[in-house]
Amino acid sequence: MSEEKSQAKLLQERLFSKKKNGMLRLSADEVKSVDSFCENYKRFLDQSKTEREAAKVSIELAKAKGFTEFDPDKTYSAGDKVYYNNRDKSVILCVFGTEPLEKGVKISAAHIDCPRLDLKQNPVYESNELCLLKTHYYGGIKKYQWPTIPLALHGVIFRADGSRVNVCIGEDESDPVFMVTDLLPHLAQEQSKRTLSEGIKGEELNVLIGSRPFNTDEVSEQVKLNVLSILFDKYGIVEDDFVSAELEVVPAFKAKDVGLDRGLVGGYGQDDRVCAYTALEAILQCDKPKTTCITVLTDKEEIGSVGNTGLQSAYLKHFIFFLAEKAGTTCPMVLNNSTCLSADVSVAFDPTFPEVCEPKNASYCNYGVTVCKYTGARGKSGCNDANAEFLSYVRNIFNANSVIWQTGELGRVDLGGGGTVAAYIADLGVDVVDVGVPVLCMHSPYEITAKLDIYMAFKAFYTFFNN
């Protein structure tokens, strides 16, 4: 009987899946590498609260690693490193490989836009001697999460003469912060009868920005006048300049370690800047790969990848067209032989809300980077469903290079779903699968990721580029 049990155990060990917490698989030195990598990541999060800032910081890091601005008229050689800046909101970074371009390129594609509050075009108003800003939320948010937290104002304003002003208020320790107000529980009986999604309505996401009148003169809207006077003194702008501005209201929180063991990172915008940073670092550390490698940091994913800085536009295709033309081949030939890791986050299993996930096919913190074969919703609608051949390749290179990884999907079949840029890259004829970091509290003002998973995302993208 004992012999039969032993045989069964041996067979079980051979045939069953071997999921294991990744922290139990790392040496002490590897844990130090994980923690060190995430210190730089937290700095990136704090410096990149908007897509414009993320693009700017990424280009600065690339230049420090020898990347130069892409020139479509120039011929490049293996090992050359270039970047393409698309309207200060999306970036392509490329390291030329030793193989002919007609054999394809390897792409990692992440997005650098995040859910937030945008100012309306005519945002400033005074009511009952308080000055506020009208907003329109961007991307999928739970509106009730945004009141009563410290907020910062980031963006650009173009004055009537065309000159540009960069705005960042609320991040420095000496800066004021802003806030969306909410009712006290004692007076919220009617508000409490609303559904959770309507607890705070879109038109109630008004940002408190001032309270003091300009002076003792008897004129109307003295508090608004004082606020506009402060903005004029600081930035030289007038109210009409808000029409030609892009101003974003984001949490003023700093990225911090979460937990007594410091195993997690908390911060705003980790969907999808956690994948943007890891994909960026992977290509910055590419030297002379066999296959030409490209990292795309794109905009507008949270609202459908629309516009000329989103991946439904042609800017990535045009970039590859320029490469192909100089290499004496065609864009379709290059794309048809190309592969891509769509670098986007996945949902981490939350033990407080276990009912929304199917445990055998959920992603877990500290189990490594997640490979998500398909996203979409309601029967995989709107997704890229990766083919088995490409999944086999990804699985094998990850295993051969000690990448700790797992599989997962976006919640239970009838509940979950979501989209990434994978479908738009697949439209170009490229083999693509979603690979990214599991996130707790996704789309909230303060998201949580595991340091091990962050590092394994970097290792996954680096392995992909170099194998």
C-alpha positions in Angstrom: 0.0 0.0 0.0 2.8 2.4 0.9 4.5 1.6 -2.4 1.3 2.5 -4.3 1.2 5.8 -2.5 4.8 6.5 -3.4 4.1 5.8 -7.0 1.1 8.0 -7.0 3.0 10.8 -5.3 5.8 10.6 -7.9 3.3 10.6 -10.7 1.5 13.6 -9.1 4.7 15.5 -8.9 5.4 14.8 -12.5 1.9 15.6 -13.9 0.4 18.3 -11.7 1.0 22.0 -12.1 3.7 23.3 -9.7 2.5 26.8 -8.6 4.6 28.2 -5.8 5.1 31.6 -4.2 7.9 33.2 -6.0 9.6 34.5 -2.9 10.3 30.9 -1.9 12.3 30.5 -5.1 14.6 33.4 -4.7 18.0 33.6 -3.1 18.9 36.4 -0.7 20.9 38.1 -3.4 18.0 37.9 -5.8 15.7 39.5 -3.2 18.1 42.4 -2.9 18.0 42.8 -6.7 14.2 42.9 -6.6 14.1 45.5 -3.9 16.8 47.7 -5.5 15.0 47.6 -8.8 11.7 48.8 -7.2 13.4 51.8 -5.6 14.1 53.2 -9.0 10.5 52.2 -10.1 9.0 54.2 -7.2 11.0 57.3 -8.3 9.7 56.8 -11.8 6.1 56.7 -10.5 6.6 60.0 -8.6 8.1 61.7 -11.6 5.5 60.4 -14.1 2.0 61.3 -12.9 0.8 62.1 -16.4 1.4 60.6 -19.9 3.4 63.8 -20.8 5.7 63.4 -17.8 6.1 59.7 -18.4 7.1 60.3 -22.0 9.6 63.0 -20.9 11.2 60.9 -18.2 11.5 57.9 -20.5 13.2 60.0 -23.2 15.6 61.4 -20.6 16.5 57.9 -19.3 16.9 56.7 -22.9 19.3 59.6 -23.8 21.4 58.7 -20.8 21.8 55.2 -22.2 22.9 56.4 -25.6 19.6 56.7 -27.5 19.3 59.4 -30.1 16.3 60.9 -31.8 15.1 58.9 -34.8 15.9 60.3 -38.3 13.8 58.5 -41.0 16.4 59.6 -43.6 19.3 57.9 -41.8 20.5 54.3 -42.2 21.1 52.5 -38.9 23.3 49.6 -38.0 23.1 46.7 -35.5 23.4 48.1 -31.9 22.2 51.6 -32.8 19.6 53.0 -30.4 16.9 55.5 -31.3 13.7 57.0 -29.9 10.7 58.6 -31.6 8.7 61.2 -29.7 5.0 61.3 -30.8 3.6 64.7 -29.7 5.2 64.4 -26.2 2.5 61.8 -25.3 3.8 58.5 -26.6 7.3 57.2 -27.3 8.9 54.5 -29.4 12.4 53.2 -28.4 14.3 50.9 -30.8 17.5 48.9 -30.6 18.6 47.6 -34.0 19.5 43.9 -34.2 22.0 41.9 -36.1 19.5 40.0 -38.2 17.9 41.4 -41.3 14.8 43.5 -40.6 12.7 41.4 -42.9 12.8 38.6 -40.3 10.6 40.8 -38.1 11.0 42.8 -34.9 10.2 42.1 -31.2 7.8 44.6 -29.7 6.8 45.3 -26.1 3.9 47.8 -25.9 2.7 49.5 -22.7 0.5 52.5 -22.0 1.4 55.5 -20.0 -2.0 57.2 -19.6 -3.9 56.4 -16.4 -7.4 57.1 -15.0 -7.7 60.6 -13.6 -9.7 63.8 -13.5 -9.3 66.3 -16.4 -10.2 69.9 -16.2 -13.0 71.1 -18.4 -12.2 73.8 -20.9 -14.0 76.4 -18.8 -13.2 75.0 -15.4 -13.0 78.0 -12.9 -16.0 79.1 -11.0 -17.0 80.6 -7.6 -19.9 79.5 -5.5 -20.7 80.8 -2.0 -17.3 82.4 -1.8 -15.3 79.2 -2.5 -13.5 78.8 -5.8 -13.6 75.4 -7.6 -12.7 73.7 -10.8 -15.1 71.6 -13.0 -13.7 68.3 -14.1 -14.5 65.4 -16.5 -13.1 62.1 -15.5 -10.8 60.2 -17.8 -11.0 56.4 -18.0 -12.7 53.9 -15.7 -12.8 55.2 -12.2 -14.9 54.6 -9.1 -16.0 58.2 -8.6 -16.5 57.8 -4.8 -12.8 57.1 -4.4 -11.7 60.6 -5.5 -13.2 62.9 -2.8 -11.3 63.7 0.4 -7.8 62.8 -0.8 -5.0 65.2 -1.5 -4.8 66.1 -5.2 -2.2 67.7 -7.4 -2.6 69.7 -10.7 -0.3 68.7 -13.6 -0.2 69.7 -17.3 0.4 72.3 -19.9 -1.2 75.6 -20.8 -0.7 77.5 -24.1 -1.2 81.3 -23.8 -2.9 83.4 -26.4 0.5 84.2 -27.9 1.3 80.5 -28.4 3.8 80.3 -25.6 3.7 77.1 -23.4 3.5 76.9 -19.6 4.2 73.7 -17.7 2.1 73.3 -14.6 2.8 71.1 -11.5 1.2 72.1 -8.2 0.8 69.8 -5.2 3.9 67.6 -5.5 6.5 69.6 -3.6 6.4 69.5 0.2 5.9 73.3 0.2 3.0 73.2 -2.3 -0.7 73.4 -1.5 -2.9 70.5 -2.5 -6.5 70.4 -3.7 -9.5 68.3 -2.9 -12.9 67.1 -4.0 -15.3 67.5 -1.0 -17.9 65.1 0.3 -20.7 65.2 2.8 -20.3 64.3 6.5 -22.2 61.2 7.5 -24.6 63.2 9.7 -26.0 65.0 6.6 -25.6 62.2 4.0 -28.9 60.3 4.6 -30.1 61.1 1.0 -26.7 60.6 -0.5 -26.5 57.2 1.2 -29.6 56.0 -0.6 -27.8 56.3 -3.9 -26.2 53.2 -5.5 -22.5 52.9 -5.0 -21.7 54.0 -8.5 -23.8 57.1 -8.0 -22.6 57.9 -4.5 -20.6 60.7 -6.1 -21.8 61.9 -9.5 -19.6 63.1 -12.3 -20.7 66.7 -12.0 -19.9 66.5 -8.2 -16.2 65.9 -8.8 -15.4 69.6 -8.4 -12.0 70.5 -7.1 -11.7 73.0 -4.3 -8.9 75.4 -5.2 -9.4 78.6 -3.2 -11.3 80.4 -0.4 -9.9 83.9 0.2 -11.2 87.1 -1.5 -8.9 89.3 -3.5 -9.4 92.4 -1.3 -12.1 94.5 0.3 -13.5 96.1 -3.0 -17.2 95.4 -3.6 -16.9 93.4 -6.8 -18.4 90.0 -7.5 -16.4 86.7 -7.5 -13.6 88.0 -5.4 -12.4 84.5 -4.5 -12.2 83.5 -8.2 -10.4 86.8 -8.9 -7.9 86.0 -6.2 -7.2 82.5 -7.6 -6.8 83.8 -11.2 -4.6 86.6 -9.9 -2.3 84.0 -8.2 -2.2 82.0 -11.5 -1.5 85.1 -13.5 1.4 86.0 -11.2 2.8 82.5 -11.3 2.2 81.5 -14.9 1.2 84.7 -16.8 -2.2 83.1 -17.8 -5.7 84.4 -18.0 -9.0 82.6 -17.8 -9.4 82.2 -21.6 -6.1 80.3 -21.7 -7.7 77.3 -20.1 -9.3 76.6 -23.5 -5.9 75.7 -24.9 -4.7 73.7 -21.9 -4.4 70.0 -20.9 -4.6 70.0 -17.1 -5.0 66.8 -15.1 -5.9 66.3 -11.5 -4.1 63.4 -10.0 -3.5 62.0 -6.4 -0.7 63.9 -4.6 0.4 60.7 -2.9 4.0 59.5 -3.2 4.8 55.9 -4.1 5.6 54.0 -0.9 6.4 50.5 0.3 3.3 48.7 1.6 3.4 46.2 4.5 5.7 45.6 7.4 7.8 43.3 5.2 8.0 46.0 2.5 7.0 43.4 -0.1 4.5 45.6 -2.0 4.5 49.0 -3.7 1.6 51.4 -3.4 1.3 54.3 -5.8 -0.9 56.1 -8.3 -0.9 55.1 -11.9 0.6 51.6 -11.7 -1.9 50.6 -14.4 0.0 50.7 -16.6 3.2 52.5 -15.7 4.4 49.4 -13.9 4.6 47.7 -17.3 5.8 50.8 -19.0 8.8 51.1 -16.6 9.7 47.5 -16.8 9.5 47.4 -20.6 11.5 50.6 -20.8 14.2 49.3 -18.5 14.3 46.1 -20.6 15.1 47.9 -23.8 17.5 50.4 -22.1 19.6 47.3 -21.1 19.5 45.8 -24.6 22.9 46.2 -26.3 23.1 44.4 -29.6 20.2 42.0 -29.8 19.7 39.4 -32.6 16.3 40.7 -33.5 15.5 44.4 -33.7 13.7 45.3 -30.5 11.0 48.0 -30.0 9.4 49.3 -26.8 6.2 51.4 -27.4 5.0 53.6 -24.6 1.6 54.7 -25.8 -1.3 57.0 -24.8 -5.1 56.9 -24.7 -5.4 53.1 -23.8 -7.8 53.9 -20.9 -10.3 55.4 -23.4 -9.9 53.0 -26.2 -6.5 53.8 -27.7 -8.1 56.5 -29.8 -6.4 59.7 -31.2 -3.1 60.1 -32.9 -1.2 59.2 -29.8 -3.1 56.0 -29.2 -2.3 52.6 -30.8 -5.4 52.6 -33.0 -3.6 55.3 -35.0 -0.8 54.5 -37.5 2.2 56.0 -35.8 3.8 52.6 -34.9 3.0 51.2 -38.4 4.6 54.4 -39.9 7.7 54.0 -37.8 8.2 50.4 -38.9 7.5 51.5 -42.5 10.4 53.9 -42.3 12.6 51.1 -40.9 11.6 48.7 -43.6 12.1 51.2 -46.4 15.7 51.9 -45.3 16.4 48.2 -44.9 15.2 47.4 -48.5 12.1 45.4 -47.4 8.4 46.1 -46.9 6.4 47.0 -43.8 4.0 44.0 -44.3 6.9 41.7 -44.5 8.4 43.0 -41.2 5.1 43.0 -39.4 4.1 39.5 -40.5 7.3 38.1 -39.0 7.1 40.1 -35.8 6.1 39.2 -32.3 4.9 41.3 -29.4 4.3 41.2 -25.6 1.4 43.5 -24.9 2.7 44.9 -21.6 -0.4 45.5 -19.5 -1.4 44.6 -16.0 -3.7 41.9 -14.8 -6.0 41.6 -11.8 -4.5 40.2 -8.6 -6.6 37.9 -6.5 -8.0 39.8 -3.5 -8.9 37.6 -0.5 -11.4 40.2 0.7 -13.3 39.9 -2.6 -12.7 36.3 -3.7 -16.0 35.8 -5.4 -15.0 37.9 -8.4 -12.2 35.6 -9.5 -12.1 31.9 -10.4 -9.2 30.7 -8.2 -7.6 28.2 -10.6 -7.2 30.9 -13.3 -6.5 34.0 -11.2 -3.2 35.9 -10.8 -1.7 36.1 -7.3 0.8 38.6 -5.8 4.3 37.2 -5.6 3.7 34.4 -8.1 5.4 36.4 -10.9 4.5 38.2 -14.1 1.1 37.1 -15.6 0.7 35.7 -19.1 -2.9 36.4 -20.1 -3.9 34.5 -23.2 -7.1 36.6 -23.8 -8.9 39.5 -22.2 -12.2 40.9 -23.7 -15.5 40.3 -22.1 -18.6 38.2 -22.5 -17.2 35.4 -24.7 -13.8 37.1 -25.2 -15.5 39.9 -27.2 -13.0 42.6 -28.3 -9.9 40.7 -27.3 -6.8 39.3 -28.9 -6.7 35.5 -28.2 -3.1 34.5 -28.5 -2.3 31.4 -30.5 -0.8 28.2 -28.9 2.4 28.4 -31.0 3.3 31.8 -29.7 2.4 30.9 -26.1 4.6 27.9 -26.4 7.5 30.1 -27.4 6.9 32.5 -24.5 6.6 29.7 -22.0 9.8 28.1 -23.1 12.0 31.2 -23.1 10.6 32.2 -19.7 11.3 28.8 -18.2 14.8 28.6 -19.7 15.7 32.0 -18.2 14.3 31.6 -14.7 11.4 34.1 -15.2 8.9 33.4 -12.5 5.5 33.6 -14.2 1.9 32.6 -13.9 -1.3 32.6 -16.0 -4.4 34.6 -15.2 -7.5 36.2 -16.6 -9.6 39.3 -15.7 -12.1 37.8 -13.3 -14.9 35.3 -13.6 -16.3 34.7 -17.1 -19.6 36.5 -16.6 -18.2 39.2 -14.4 -14.8 40.1 -15.7 -13.3 41.6 -18.8 -11.2 44.4 -20.1 -9.1 45.5 -23.0 -5.5 46.1 -23.8 -3.5 47.3 -26.9 -3.0 43.7 -27.9 -5.9 43.6 -30.3 -4.6 46.7 -32.2 -1.1 45.2 -32.6 -2.6 41.9 -33.7 -4.5 43.9 -36.4 -1.1 44.6 -37.9 -0.5 40.9 -38.4 1.8 40.5 -35.4 1.7 37.5 -33.0 0.9 39.0 -29.6 0.0 38.0 -26.0 -0.6 40.1 -22.9 2.1 39.9 -20.2 2.0 42.1 -17.1 2.0 42.6 -13.4 -1.0 41.6 -11.2 -2.5 44.7 -9.5 -4.7 45.1 -6.4 -7.1 48.1 -6.3 -6.7 48.6 -10.0 -8.0 52.0 -11.3 -8.1 53.4 -7.8 -6.1 56.5 -6.7 -3.6 54.2 -5.0 -2.9 50.8 -6.6 -0.8 48.0 -5.1 1.7 45.6 -6.8 4.2 43.1 -5.5 7.9 43.9 -5.9 8.7 40.3 -7.0 6.1 40.6 -9.8 7.5 44.0 -10.9 11.0 42.6 -11.2 9.8 39.5 -13.0 8.0 41.7 -15.6 11.4 43.4 -16.3 13.1 40.0 -16.5 10.3 38.8 -18.9 10.6 41.7 -21.3 14.4 41.5 -21.2 14.3 37.8 -21.9 11.9 38.3 -24.8 14.2 40.9 -26.4 17.3 38.7 -26.0 16.0 35.3 -27.0 
